[in-house]
């Protein structure tokens, strides 16, 4: 808790990954992938509760082993390819309100596929948001992308065409206006505003810039291998 504001960490981890089957519990540098996010939430000095929402018993068991609360198994209808983070988070909020009589001022969404968090990322984001709570309602972690949108292409038949024709194409990457991608280090939002606007990108939002090495998230085996190598290089993990 910070300035008398409570915060819940929600870690969504369904079992039906297609890009990398079983990725949420795949061993990454000595521990299951999801454990990195659970430990990051538990190490926060400002977070009040850390929970995992999943439809998979193996994920639930491992989450509990690493200290997270798993108060229910996620309904099947919220564990589909097209299930949205908004619907999953709303389900968590409804459960805690109706079944536990608990409400939290802030929601901290940690994606297990973005394990490259630094020790103070979550608390720095929460502090920034709560300190400015009269002006902003959400904060999202972003990293500057190196594959700039102005140079990306789309395929039209046998031809390459600009993906974003309205963007000026420059000859040097450093001449481009910086572009940022929302990596899943953390998405934090006021609960009240989330329920009103149904998004983490609220009308009054801000950002938290992460470091270059954090600009990765796991969708397939190549992402996994890249993050494994980064952890060993950046953090000295053997």
PLY file of the C-alpha trace (Angstrom):
ply
format ascii 1.0
element vertex 238
property float x
property float y
property float z
element edge 237
property int vertex1
property int vertex2
end_header
0.00 0.00 0.00
1.17 3.51 -0.84
-0.52 6.69 0.40
-3.36 4.52 1.69
-4.04 3.16 -1.81
-4.37 -0.61 -2.22
-3.20 -2.54 -5.27
-3.80 -6.05 -6.57
-1.41 -7.82 -8.95
-3.27 -9.92 -11.51
-1.24 -12.41 -13.54
-3.26 -13.98 -16.38
-1.95 -17.38 -17.51
-4.19 -19.67 -19.49
-3.08 -23.14 -20.45
-3.93 -23.14 -24.14
-0.90 -21.44 -25.70
-0.44 -22.33 -29.37
2.72 -20.40 -30.25
4.69 -22.18 -27.52
2.66 -24.94 -25.83
3.02 -24.96 -22.05
5.04 -21.74 -22.10
3.75 -20.37 -18.79
5.33 -23.23 -16.85
8.26 -23.92 -19.18
11.54 -23.78 -17.22
13.41 -20.52 -17.79
16.79 -20.11 -16.11
15.93 -22.45 -13.27
12.27 -21.67 -12.61
8.92 -21.80 -14.45
8.26 -18.78 -16.64
5.27 -17.64 -14.56
7.38 -17.69 -11.39
9.37 -14.66 -12.57
6.19 -12.55 -12.61
4.89 -13.93 -9.32
8.18 -13.15 -7.59
8.24 -9.66 -9.08
4.78 -8.99 -7.65
5.66 -10.41 -4.24
8.83 -8.33 -4.04
6.90 -5.10 -4.55
6.75 -2.98 -1.42
3.53 -1.28 -2.51
1.38 -4.20 -3.69
-1.17 -5.73 -1.30
-2.13 -8.95 -3.05
-0.73 -11.17 -5.83
-3.02 -13.57 -7.65
-2.99 -15.75 -10.76
-6.04 -16.34 -12.92
-5.77 -19.56 -14.93
-7.82 -22.41 -16.33
-4.96 -24.90 -16.01
-4.39 -27.03 -12.90
-0.64 -27.40 -13.49
-0.25 -23.63 -13.77
-2.38 -23.17 -10.64
-0.30 -25.64 -8.64
2.99 -24.04 -9.65
1.63 -20.54 -9.00
0.71 -21.56 -5.45
4.14 -23.13 -4.93
5.74 -19.76 -5.71
3.48 -17.82 -3.36
0.63 -16.52 -5.50
-3.03 -16.86 -4.57
-5.18 -18.86 -6.99
-8.66 -18.44 -5.52
-10.56 -20.01 -8.44
-10.13 -21.75 -11.76
-10.92 -19.41 -14.62
-14.14 -20.26 -16.49
-13.67 -21.92 -19.87
-15.39 -19.07 -21.68
-12.69 -16.69 -20.41
-9.80 -18.93 -21.48
-10.26 -18.87 -25.24
-8.02 -17.42 -27.95
-10.37 -14.47 -28.30
-10.81 -13.85 -24.57
-9.72 -10.32 -23.71
-7.59 -9.12 -20.82
-10.37 -6.70 -19.92
-12.93 -9.49 -19.48
-10.47 -11.60 -17.49
-9.57 -8.73 -15.15
-13.23 -7.78 -14.68
-13.96 -11.37 -13.69
-11.23 -11.16 -11.03
-12.60 -7.90 -9.66
-16.14 -9.29 -9.52
-14.92 -12.38 -7.68
-13.05 -10.44 -5.00
-15.95 -8.05 -4.50
-18.72 -10.65 -4.29
-16.87 -13.64 -2.80
-14.25 -11.99 -0.60
-15.72 -8.57 0.09
-12.53 -6.93 -1.14
-11.96 -4.01 -3.47
-8.64 -2.54 -4.56
-7.84 0.99 -5.63
-5.39 -0.06 -8.35
-4.94 -2.99 -10.70
-1.44 -4.12 -11.67
-1.50 -6.46 -14.67
1.71 -8.48 -15.11
2.02 -10.59 -18.24
4.05 -13.74 -17.54
5.43 -13.55 -21.07
7.38 -10.40 -20.10
9.72 -11.62 -17.34
12.52 -9.07 -17.82
11.48 -6.80 -14.97
13.90 -4.82 -12.87
13.39 -4.87 -9.07
11.84 -1.40 -8.84
9.79 -1.28 -12.05
6.42 -2.03 -10.46
6.89 0.28 -7.48
8.22 3.12 -9.62
5.18 2.86 -11.88
2.76 2.72 -8.96
4.43 5.66 -7.27
4.34 7.74 -10.44
0.65 6.96 -10.95
-0.51 7.48 -7.37
1.53 10.67 -6.93
-0.33 12.10 -9.93
-3.70 10.48 -9.34
-5.52 13.78 -9.78
-4.19 14.03 -13.33
-3.71 10.48 -14.65
-5.55 7.19 -14.31
-3.23 4.62 -15.90
0.39 3.93 -16.75
1.82 1.48 -19.29
5.39 0.23 -19.72
6.78 0.96 -23.18
10.03 0.33 -25.00
11.36 2.11 -28.05
11.14 -0.14 -31.10
13.98 -0.44 -33.57
11.87 -1.83 -36.43
10.26 1.53 -37.11
6.73 1.61 -38.58
7.86 3.90 -41.42
9.98 1.14 -42.95
7.53 -1.73 -42.47
5.85 -3.21 -45.54
2.67 -5.01 -46.45
2.34 -7.55 -49.26
-0.19 -6.72 -51.97
-0.26 -9.54 -54.47
3.29 -9.71 -55.82
4.22 -6.25 -54.62
5.63 -4.71 -51.44
3.88 -1.55 -50.29
4.34 0.73 -47.27
2.46 -0.54 -44.24
1.90 3.01 -43.04
1.94 5.13 -46.18
1.25 8.29 -44.19
4.60 8.01 -42.37
7.58 9.77 -43.88
10.31 7.33 -44.93
13.73 8.55 -43.86
17.06 7.17 -45.02
18.50 6.89 -41.50
16.81 5.16 -38.57
17.94 7.83 -36.13
16.04 10.48 -38.12
12.69 8.82 -37.40
10.33 10.02 -34.72
10.69 7.43 -31.92
8.01 4.74 -31.83
7.13 2.72 -28.74
5.62 -0.71 -28.10
3.71 -1.60 -24.90
5.72 -4.50 -23.51
4.04 -6.34 -20.66
6.34 -5.31 -17.81
3.25 -3.79 -16.19
-0.07 -2.18 -16.96
-1.45 -0.27 -13.99
-4.83 1.45 -13.77
-7.23 2.88 -11.24
-9.92 0.28 -10.63
-12.71 2.82 -10.84
-11.51 4.15 -14.20
-10.92 0.65 -15.57
-14.50 -0.28 -14.81
-15.76 2.91 -16.45
-13.61 2.87 -19.59
-12.91 -0.89 -19.94
-9.28 -0.39 -20.93
-5.76 0.01 -19.56
-5.24 2.84 -22.07
-7.50 5.27 -20.31
-8.23 8.75 -21.60
-5.82 10.14 -19.00
-2.79 7.89 -19.30
0.98 8.11 -19.09
3.98 5.88 -19.76
6.99 4.28 -18.14
10.03 3.75 -20.36
11.85 0.46 -19.94
15.42 -0.36 -20.91
16.49 -1.74 -24.27
17.16 -5.25 -22.97
13.60 -5.46 -21.62
12.06 -5.08 -25.07
11.09 -8.72 -25.45
8.07 -10.87 -24.71
7.56 -14.56 -25.29
5.24 -15.68 -28.07
7.28 -18.55 -29.50
10.42 -20.60 -28.92
12.68 -18.00 -30.51
11.48 -15.32 -28.10
12.01 -17.79 -25.27
15.58 -18.54 -26.31
16.32 -14.83 -26.73
15.06 -13.98 -23.22
16.94 -16.92 -21.74
20.16 -15.61 -23.26
19.42 -12.05 -22.11
18.86 -13.19 -18.53
22.16 -15.03 -18.53
24.02 -12.06 -20.02
22.28 -9.18 -18.20
21.70 -10.77 -14.80
24.64 -13.19 -14.69
22.42 -16.25 -14.36
24.28 -19.50 -14.97
0 1
1 2
2 3
3 4
4 5
5 6
6 7
7 8
8 9
9 10
10 11
11 12
12 13
13 14
14 15
15 16
16 17
17 18
18 19
19 20
20 21
21 22
22 23
23 24
24 25
25 26
26 27
27 28
28 29
29 30
30 31
31 32
32 33
33 34
34 35
35 36
36 37
37 38
38 39
39 40
40 41
41 42
42 43
43 44
44 45
45 46
46 47
47 48
48 49
49 50
50 51
51 52
52 53
53 54
54 55
55 56
56 57
57 58
58 59
59 60
60 61
61 62
62 63
63 64
64 65
65 66
66 67
67 68
68 69
69 70
70 71
71 72
72 73
73 74
74 75
75 76
76 77
77 78
78 79
79 80
80 81
81 82
82 83
83 84
84 85
85 86
86 87
87 88
88 89
89 90
90 91
91 92
92 93
93 94
94 95
95 96
96 97
97 98
98 99
99 100
100 101
101 102
102 103
103 104
104 105
105 106
106 107
107 108
108 109
109 110
110 111
111 112
112 113
113 114
114 115
115 116
116 117
117 118
118 119
119 120
120 121
121 122
122 123
123 124
124 125
125 126
126 127
127 128
128 129
129 130
130 131
131 132
132 133
133 134
134 135
135 136
136 137
137 138
138 139
139 140
140 141
141 142
142 143
143 144
144 145
145 146
146 147
147 148
148 149
149 150
150 151
151 152
152 153
153 154
154 155
155 156
156 157
157 158
158 159
159 160
160 161
161 162
162 163
163 164
164 165
165 166
166 167
167 168
168 169
169 170
170 171
171 172
172 173
173 174
174 175
175 176
176 177
177 178
178 179
179 180
180 181
181 182
182 183
183 184
184 185
185 186
186 187
187 188
188 189
189 190
190 191
191 192
192 193
193 194
194 195
195 196
196 197
197 198
198 199
199 200
200 201
201 202
202 203
203 204
204 205
205 206
206 207
207 208
208 209
209 210
210 211
211 212
212 213
213 214
214 215
215 216
216 217
217 218
218 219
219 220
220 221
221 222
222 223
223 224
224 225
225 226
226 227
227 228
228 229
229 230
230 231
231 232
232 233
233 234
234 235
235 236
236 237
